[in-house]
Amino acid sequence: MKIVRRIGVSPRERGSATAETCPDIFELSDGNFAVIGTDATDQLDGALPPDAARAAYERIVVISRQTLIGAKADIPDA
């Protein structure tokens, strides 16, 4: 599995000048996506809706609204 491309604009283009706030989204060679964000598993795990679940190896990651909106044009429809 390899990173194929960034989805959206880079953190620097969104105004991040430091390594402390760099959420990002990448498309992978297997068609999946990887996300760099803030681990909020401890804060949000108990707030998941009844029809949502998380495996022990999965984490709940938060990215900024600006990051996702900036990626919208690059997210494939199918």
DRENVODREN-665537 format. One record per residue (C-alpha): x, y, z negated; residue in three letters. Coordinates in steps of 0.1 Angstrom, whole numbers, plus 5000, padded with zeros to 4 digits. Layout:
XYZALA ...
This chain:
500050005000MET 501350345010LYS 500150705010ILE 499050795045VAL 498051155040ARG 496951425016ARG 493151485016ILE 492651865014GLY 495152135007VAL 498252104985SER 498152214949PRO 500552504958ARG 498052624985GLU 495352614958ARG 497552844936GLY 499352594914SER 502952714910ALA 503852474883THR 503852094878ALA 501352134850GLU 498152164871THR 498451954903CYS 495351754909PRO 495551584943ASP 493851334965ILE 495551094989PHE 494350845015GLU 496150515013LEU 497150275040SER 494450025029ASP 491650285034GLY 491250354996ASN 492050684979PHE 494350774951ALA 493651064928VAL 496051264906ILE 494051424878GLY 493651454840THR 492951134822ASP 489651194804ALA 488850824796THR 488750874759ASP 486451174761GLN 484051044788LEU 483950674784ASP 481050684759GLY 479150934781ALA 478950714812LEU 475450644823PRO 473950304815PRO 474450184851ASP 478150274852ALA 481050064839ALA 484750084837ARG 487149784837ALA 489949784811ALA 492449864838TYR 490450164851GLU 490750524839ARG 488250814842ILE 490151094860VAL 489051454862VAL 489951674891ILE 489052034895SER 486052134916ARG 488452344937GLN 490452034945THR 487451834957LEU 485852124976ILE 489252174993GLY 489351815003ALA 485751805017LYS 486651865053ALA 489251585053ASP 487051315037ILE 485751075064PRO 482051025068ASP 482550645071ALA 
